[in-house]
Amino acid sequence: MLVRVEDADAHCARAAAAGAEILQPPTTFPFGERQYHARDLGGHRWTFSATVADVDPATWGGELLTPGT
């Protein structure tokens, strides 16, 4: 499950304090997202993501698709 958050670092700190296992600390990716991965007390895995930059997909090897393509 991917969940959008305002601030991945602050959210991660709160999740860890509440007992979540942080599987991957907050990391900024070339596509403009800062994400971390966690496992909750029930064993469910989560990805939390915050947009940190508006990046042209061509700069990281992606392709911009327009509706109908």
C-alpha positions as a Markdown table, in Angstrom:
| # | Residue | x | y | z |
|---|---|---|---|---|
| 1 | Met | 0.0 | 0.0 | 0.0 |
| 2 | Leu | 1.4 | 3.4 | -0.9 |
| 3 | Val | 0.2 | 6.4 | 1.1 |
| 4 | Arg | 0.9 | 10.1 | 0.3 |
| 5 | Val | 2.1 | 12.2 | 3.2 |
| 6 | Glu | 3.2 | 15.8 | 3.5 |
| 7 | Asp | 6.6 | 15.1 | 5.2 |
| 8 | Ala | 8.1 | 11.7 | 4.9 |
| 9 | Asp | 10.8 | 12.3 | 7.5 |
| 10 | Ala | 8.4 | 13.6 | 10.2 |
| 11 | His | 5.9 | 10.8 | 9.4 |
| 12 | Cys | 8.7 | 8.2 | 9.6 |
| 13 | Ala | 9.7 | 9.5 | 13.0 |
| 14 | Arg | 6.1 | 9.3 | 14.3 |
| 15 | Ala | 5.7 | 5.8 | 12.9 |
| 16 | Ala | 8.9 | 4.5 | 14.5 |
| 17 | Ala | 7.9 | 6.1 | 17.9 |
| 18 | Ala | 4.5 | 4.3 | 17.6 |
| 19 | Gly | 6.3 | 0.9 | 17.2 |
| 20 | Ala | 6.4 | 0.5 | 13.4 |
| 21 | Glu | 9.5 | -1.3 | 12.0 |
| 22 | Ile | 11.3 | 0.9 | 9.5 |
| 23 | Leu | 12.3 | -1.3 | 6.6 |
| 24 | Gln | 13.9 | 1.5 | 4.6 |
| 25 | Pro | 14.5 | 5.0 | 5.9 |
| 26 | Pro | 13.4 | 8.0 | 4.0 |
| 27 | Thr | 15.2 | 8.2 | 0.7 |
| 28 | Thr | 14.9 | 10.8 | -2.1 |
| 29 | Phe | 14.5 | 9.2 | -5.6 |
| 30 | Pro | 15.4 | 10.8 | -8.9 |
| 31 | Phe | 11.7 | 10.9 | -9.9 |
| 32 | Gly | 11.0 | 13.6 | -7.3 |
| 33 | Glu | 9.6 | 11.5 | -4.4 |
| 34 | Arg | 10.9 | 11.0 | -0.9 |
| 35 | Gln | 9.7 | 7.6 | 0.4 |
| 36 | Tyr | 10.2 | 5.2 | 3.2 |
| 37 | His | 8.9 | 1.6 | 3.9 |
| 38 | Ala | 7.6 | 0.3 | 7.2 |
| 39 | Arg | 5.9 | -2.7 | 8.7 |
| 40 | Asp | 3.1 | -2.0 | 11.2 |
| 41 | Leu | 2.5 | -4.0 | 14.4 |
| 42 | Gly | 0.1 | -6.3 | 12.5 |
| 43 | Gly | 2.9 | -7.2 | 10.0 |
| 44 | His | 1.5 | -5.1 | 7.1 |
| 45 | Arg | 4.0 | -3.4 | 4.8 |
| 46 | Trp | 3.5 | 0.2 | 3.8 |
| 47 | Thr | 5.2 | 2.7 | 1.6 |
| 48 | Phe | 4.8 | 6.4 | 2.5 |
| 49 | Ser | 5.7 | 9.0 | -0.2 |
| 50 | Ala | 6.0 | 12.8 | -0.3 |
| 51 | Thr | 6.6 | 14.8 | -3.5 |
| 52 | Val | 9.8 | 16.8 | -3.1 |
| 53 | Ala | 10.4 | 18.0 | -6.8 |
| 54 | Asp | 8.6 | 18.2 | -10.1 |
| 55 | Val | 10.9 | 16.3 | -12.3 |
| 56 | Asp | 10.7 | 15.7 | -16.1 |
| 57 | Pro | 10.4 | 11.9 | -16.5 |
| 58 | Ala | 13.1 | 12.0 | -19.3 |
| 59 | Thr | 15.7 | 13.0 | -16.7 |
| 60 | Trp | 15.4 | 9.6 | -14.9 |
| 61 | Gly | 14.6 | 7.4 | -17.9 |
| 62 | Gly | 10.9 | 7.6 | -17.8 |
| 63 | Glu | 8.5 | 8.6 | -20.5 |
| 64 | Leu | 5.7 | 11.1 | -20.2 |
| 65 | Leu | 2.4 | 9.7 | -21.5 |
| 66 | Thr | -0.5 | 11.8 | -22.6 |
| 67 | Pro | -4.2 | 10.7 | -22.4 |
| 68 | Gly | -5.0 | 8.2 | -25.1 |
| 69 | Thr | -1.4 | 6.9 | -25.6 |
